[in-house]
Amino acid sequence: MILQGSVTNITHFVAFIYTGLHQNGLVHISFMTNQFVTAPHELIKTDDIVHVKVLSIDMEGKHVALSMRLDETIADKKDKTASENE
């Protein structure tokens, strides 16, 4: 599912996105772009409007994993990482 959200906070490796869901979602730096970046601040800033894809929802832990890389899934990323490590 692809949603529009607002960046509410940024740390060294994670951006917090409000999408209207019960919990803010988290976008890890590795899911922000296909290019290498050293900090999320290179791409986004607080109050930016972004499009994100829901990767997973953990109801027990109340975590919502999001990606700004709309054309890729977690499985694609794991397959790519596994092939690079071989």
TORKOL-608045 format. One record per residue: residue in one letter; x negated, y negated, z of N, C-alpha, C in turn; chain. Coordinates in nm, 2 decimals. Each point is the difference from the previous one (the first is absolute). Layout:
{rec "A",{X,Y,Z},{X,Y,Z},{X,Y,Z},"A"} ...
// end
This chain:
{rec "M",{-0.08,0.12,0.00},{0.08,-0.12,0.00},{-0.09,-0.12,0.00},"A"} {rec "I",{0.03,-0.10,-0.09},{-0.08,-0.12,-0.01},{0.09,-0.12,0.06},"A"} {rec "L",{-0.07,-0.07,0.09},{0.07,-0.11,0.08},{-0.08,-0.13,-0.02},"A"} {rec "Q",{0.07,-0.11,0.02},{-0.07,-0.13,0.01},{-0.01,-0.03,0.15},"A"} {rec "G",{-0.12,-0.05,0.04},{-0.02,-0.04,0.14},{-0.09,-0.12,0.01},"A"} {rec "S",{-0.01,-0.04,0.13},{-0.08,-0.12,0.03},{-0.11,0.04,0.09},"A"} {rec "V",{-0.12,-0.05,-0.02},{-0.12,0.03,0.08},{0.01,-0.07,0.13},"A"} {rec "T",{0.01,0.07,0.11},{0.02,-0.06,0.13},{-0.13,-0.01,0.08},"A"} {rec "N",{-0.10,0.09,-0.03},{-0.13,-0.01,0.07},{-0.10,0.08,-0.08},"A"} {rec "I",{-0.13,-0.04,0.02},{-0.11,0.07,-0.07},{-0.11,0.02,0.10},"A"} {rec "T",{-0.06,0.12,0.00},{-0.11,0.03,0.08},{-0.12,0.04,-0.10},"A"} {rec "H",{-0.11,0.05,0.05},{-0.11,0.04,-0.08},{0.03,0.10,-0.11},"A"} {rec "F",{0.09,0.10,0.03},{0.02,0.11,-0.09},{0.15,0.02,-0.03},"A"} {rec "V",{0.09,-0.08,0.06},{0.14,0.03,-0.02},{0.08,-0.13,-0.01},"A"} {rec "A",{0.11,0.01,-0.08},{0.09,-0.12,-0.01},{0.14,0.06,0.05},"A"} {rec "F",{0.06,-0.09,0.08},{0.14,0.04,0.05},{0.10,-0.07,-0.09},"A"} {rec "I",{0.10,0.07,-0.05},{0.09,-0.05,-0.09},{0.14,0.02,0.06},"A"} {rec "Y",{0.08,-0.11,0.00},{0.14,0.01,0.04},{0.08,0.02,-0.13},"A"} {rec "T",{0.08,0.11,0.00},{0.08,0.04,-0.12},{0.14,0.00,0.03},"A"} {rec "G",{0.04,-0.02,0.12},{0.14,0.01,0.04},{0.03,0.13,0.07},"A"} {rec "L",{-0.09,0.09,0.00},{0.01,0.13,0.07},{-0.01,-0.03,0.15},"A"} {rec "H",{0.03,0.10,0.08},{0.00,-0.02,0.14},{-0.14,-0.04,0.05},"A"} {rec "Q",{-0.10,0.07,-0.05},{-0.14,-0.03,0.04},{-0.07,-0.07,-0.11},"A"} {rec "N",{-0.10,-0.09,0.03},{-0.09,-0.05,-0.10},{-0.08,0.11,-0.06},"A"} {rec "G",{-0.03,0.00,-0.13},{-0.08,0.10,-0.06},{-0.14,-0.04,0.00},"A"} {rec "L",{-0.09,0.10,-0.02},{-0.14,-0.02,0.00},{-0.06,0.03,-0.14},"A"} {rec "V",{-0.08,-0.08,-0.06},{-0.07,0.03,-0.12},{-0.15,0.00,0.03},"A"} {rec "H",{-0.06,0.12,-0.01},{-0.15,0.01,0.03},{-0.07,-0.06,-0.12},"A"} {rec "I",{-0.12,-0.06,0.02},{-0.08,-0.06,-0.10},{-0.01,0.09,-0.13},"A"} {rec "S",{-0.02,0.13,0.02},{-0.02,0.09,-0.11},{0.13,0.01,-0.09},"A"} {rec "F",{0.11,-0.05,0.05},{0.13,0.01,-0.08},{0.04,-0.14,-0.04},"A"} {rec "M",{-0.09,-0.09,0.00},{0.04,-0.14,-0.05},{-0.03,-0.02,-0.15},"A"} {rec "T",{-0.11,0.06,-0.05},{-0.04,-0.02,-0.14},{-0.08,0.11,-0.04},"A"} {rec "N",{-0.02,0.02,-0.13},{-0.09,0.10,-0.05},{-0.14,-0.05,0.00},"A"} {rec "Q",{-0.02,-0.13,0.02},{-0.14,-0.05,0.00},{-0.05,0.00,0.14},"A"} {rec "F",{-0.14,0.00,0.02},{-0.06,-0.01,0.13},{0.01,-0.14,0.06},"A"} {rec "V",{0.05,-0.01,0.12},{0.00,-0.12,0.07},{-0.05,0.02,0.14},"A"} {rec "T",{-0.06,-0.10,0.06},{-0.05,0.02,0.14},{0.09,-0.04,0.10},"A"} {rec "A",{0.10,-0.08,-0.03},{0.10,-0.05,0.10},{0.13,-0.03,-0.07},"A"} {rec "P",{0.11,0.03,0.07},{0.13,-0.03,-0.06},{0.02,-0.15,-0.03},"A"} {rec "H",{-0.07,-0.09,0.07},{0.01,-0.14,-0.02},{-0.04,-0.04,-0.14},"A"} {rec "E",{-0.08,0.09,-0.07},{-0.04,-0.03,-0.14},{0.12,0.01,-0.09},"A"} {rec "L",{0.11,0.07,0.04},{0.11,0.03,-0.09},{0.13,-0.08,0.04},"A"} {rec "I",{0.02,0.00,0.13},{0.13,-0.05,0.05},{-0.02,-0.10,0.12},"A"} {rec "K",{0.10,-0.07,0.03},{0.00,-0.08,0.12},{0.13,0.01,0.07},"A"} {rec "T",{0.01,-0.04,0.13},{0.12,0.00,0.07},{0.11,-0.08,-0.07},"A"} {rec "D",{0.12,0.05,0.00},{0.12,-0.05,-0.06},{0.01,0.02,-0.16},"A"} {rec "D",{-0.10,0.07,-0.05},{0.01,0.03,-0.15},{0.11,0.10,-0.01},"A"} {rec "I",{0.07,0.00,-0.12},{0.10,0.09,-0.03},{-0.06,0.11,-0.09},"A"} {rec "V",{0.01,0.12,0.03},{-0.06,0.11,-0.07},{0.10,0.11,-0.03},"A"} {rec "H",{-0.03,0.08,-0.10},{0.08,0.12,-0.03},{-0.08,0.12,0.06},"A"} {rec "V",{0.07,0.09,0.07},{-0.07,0.11,0.06},{0.08,0.13,-0.03},"A"} {rec "K",{-0.07,0.11,0.00},{0.07,0.13,-0.01},{-0.01,0.07,0.13},"A"} {rec "V",{0.11,0.06,0.05},{0.01,0.08,0.12},{-0.07,0.13,-0.03},"A"} {rec "L",{-0.11,0.03,0.08},{-0.07,0.13,-0.01},{0.05,0.10,0.09},"A"} {rec "S",{0.03,-0.04,0.13},{0.05,0.09,0.10},{0.06,-0.08,0.11},"A"} {rec "I",{0.09,0.07,0.07},{0.07,-0.06,0.12},{-0.01,0.11,0.11},"A"} {rec "D",{-0.06,-0.04,0.11},{-0.01,0.09,0.12},{0.10,-0.05,0.10},"A"} {rec "M",{0.11,0.06,0.01},{0.11,-0.04,0.09},{-0.05,0.01,0.14},"A"} {rec "E",{-0.07,0.10,0.04},{-0.04,0.02,0.14},{-0.10,-0.11,0.04},"A"} {rec "G",{-0.10,-0.02,-0.08},{-0.10,-0.09,0.03},{0.03,-0.14,-0.04},"A"} {rec "K",{0.11,-0.02,-0.07},{0.05,-0.13,-0.05},{-0.11,-0.07,-0.09},"A"} {rec "H",{-0.05,0.08,-0.09},{-0.10,-0.05,-0.10},{0.06,0.00,-0.14},"A"} {rec "V",{-0.02,-0.10,-0.07},{0.03,-0.01,-0.14},{-0.12,-0.03,-0.08},"A"} {rec "A",{-0.05,0.10,-0.08},{-0.11,-0.02,-0.09},{0.04,-0.05,-0.13},"A"} {rec "L",{-0.07,-0.11,-0.05},{0.04,-0.06,-0.12},{-0.13,-0.01,-0.09},"A"} {rec "S",{0.03,-0.02,-0.13},{-0.11,-0.02,-0.10},{0.04,-0.12,-0.09},"A"} {rec "M",{-0.10,-0.08,-0.03},{0.02,-0.10,-0.10},{-0.04,0.05,-0.14},"A"} {rec "R",{-0.06,0.12,0.00},{-0.03,0.06,-0.13},{0.12,0.08,-0.04},"A"} {rec "L",{0.08,-0.06,-0.08},{0.14,0.05,-0.03},{-0.01,0.12,-0.10},"A"} {rec "D",{-0.11,0.02,-0.06},{0.00,0.11,-0.10},{-0.07,0.13,0.05},"A"} {rec "E",{-0.02,0.01,0.13},{-0.08,0.11,0.05},{0.07,0.05,0.13},"A"} {rec "T",{-0.01,0.13,0.02},{0.06,0.06,0.12},{-0.12,0.05,0.10},"A"} {rec "I",{0.04,0.04,0.12},{-0.11,0.05,0.09},{-0.06,0.12,-0.06},"A"} {rec "A",{0.08,0.09,-0.06},{-0.06,0.12,-0.05},{-0.10,-0.03,-0.11},"A"} {rec "D",{0.03,-0.10,-0.09},{-0.10,-0.04,-0.10},{-0.13,-0.05,0.06},"A"} {rec "K",{0.01,-0.07,0.11},{-0.12,-0.06,0.07},{-0.08,0.12,0.06},"A"} {rec "K",{0.07,0.10,0.06},{-0.07,0.11,0.06},{-0.07,0.08,-0.10},"A"} {rec "D",{0.07,0.03,-0.12},{-0.06,0.07,-0.11},{-0.12,-0.07,-0.05},"A"} {rec "K",{0.01,-0.13,-0.02},{-0.12,-0.07,-0.05},{-0.11,0.00,0.10},"A"} {rec "T",{0.02,-0.01,0.13},{-0.10,0.00,0.10},{-0.07,0.14,0.01},"A"} {rec "A",{0.08,0.10,-0.01},{-0.05,0.14,0.00},{-0.09,0.03,-0.12},"A"} {rec "S",{0.04,-0.05,-0.12},{-0.08,0.03,-0.11},{-0.13,-0.08,0.00},"A"} {rec "E",{0.00,-0.12,0.06},{-0.12,-0.08,0.01},{-0.10,0.06,0.10},"A"} {rec "N",{0.05,0.08,0.10},{-0.08,0.06,0.11},{-0.06,0.13,-0.05},"A"} {rec "E",{0.04,0.05,-0.11},{-0.05,0.13,-0.05},{-0.13,-0.01,-0.06},"A"} 
// end
